């Protein structure tokens, strides 16, 4: 059975609406469907419908936000390994700052600005 469009889309939680428009436009050029989320709660709700990946800035993942997202990811089927792309402000963040993010699993940190 082929995956649904929800299972292939990238959920995007932008810092600003303008960032979201730019990200969606860039991904659309490569044929990647996106869904812009207004907040972490919305992103977590849409994860239940399926996603191919999620892209979000590290500012949306303070310890409480990371814990909320972690709980949603833990509820996914054991075979699921949702890739998370986290836009980072610093090239070498401190280990303590990265700890909540690293616990989420399949995380790739991407330093901003992204070229």
C-alpha positions in Angstrom: 0.0 0.0 0.0 1.4 3.4 -1.0 1.8 6.0 1.8 -0.8 8.8 2.0 0.1 12.4 1.4 -0.1 13.0 5.2 2.6 10.3 5.7 5.0 12.0 3.3 4.5 15.6 4.2 6.9 17.7 6.2 5.4 19.4 9.3 7.0 22.8 9.7 6.9 24.9 12.8 8.4 28.2 11.8 9.7 31.0 14.0 7.7 33.5 12.0 5.0 33.3 9.4 7.5 34.7 6.8 10.0 31.9 7.7 7.2 29.4 7.1 6.3 30.8 3.7 10.0 30.7 2.6 10.5 27.1 3.9 7.2 25.9 2.2 8.2 27.6 -1.1 11.7 26.0 -1.0 10.4 22.6 -0.2 7.7 22.8 -2.8 10.3 23.5 -5.5 11.5 19.9 -4.8 8.0 18.5 -4.8 7.9 18.2 -1.0 4.5 18.8 0.5 4.5 20.8 3.7 2.0 21.7 6.5 2.8 24.8 8.5 2.0 24.5 12.2 1.2 27.6 14.3 2.6 26.0 17.5 4.1 22.9 19.1 0.6 21.7 20.1 -0.6 21.8 16.5 2.6 20.0 15.3 2.0 17.3 17.9 -1.7 16.9 16.9 -0.7 16.6 13.2 1.9 13.9 14.0 -1.0 11.6 14.8 -2.1 11.9 11.1 1.3 11.0 9.9 4.3 12.8 8.6 7.5 12.1 6.7 9.5 14.5 8.8 9.2 17.6 11.1 11.3 20.8 10.8 11.3 23.2 13.8 13.6 25.7 15.4 15.3 24.9 18.7 13.6 27.8 20.3 10.3 25.8 20.2 11.9 23.0 22.3 12.6 24.2 25.8 12.7 21.2 28.2 8.8 21.3 28.5 8.3 21.4 24.8 10.9 18.7 24.1 9.1 16.5 26.8 5.7 17.1 25.1 7.1 16.2 21.7 8.9 13.2 23.1 5.7 11.9 24.6 4.0 12.1 21.3 6.9 10.4 19.5 7.0 7.6 22.2 3.4 6.8 21.3 4.2 6.0 17.7 4.5 2.5 16.5 7.9 0.8 17.3 8.9 0.7 13.6 8.3 4.5 13.2 11.4 6.7 13.3 10.3 10.2 12.4 13.2 12.4 11.3 13.3 15.7 13.2 15.3 18.6 11.6 16.0 21.1 14.3 17.2 24.5 13.2 20.0 25.6 15.6 21.4 29.0 16.4 24.8 27.9 17.4 27.4 25.7 15.7 28.5 24.2 19.0 25.7 24.4 21.6 26.6 23.2 25.0 25.8 19.5 25.8 23.3 20.7 28.5 21.4 22.7 26.0 21.2 19.8 23.5 20.2 17.2 26.1 16.4 17.7 25.8 16.6 17.6 21.9 18.9 14.5 21.8 16.4 12.5 23.8 13.9 12.8 20.9 15.6 10.2 18.8 16.3 10.7 15.1 17.4 14.4 15.3 19.5 16.3 12.8 20.7 19.7 13.9 21.0 22.3 11.1 22.8 25.5 11.8 21.1 28.7 10.8 21.2 30.5 8.5 20.6 27.7 6.1 22.0 28.2 2.6 
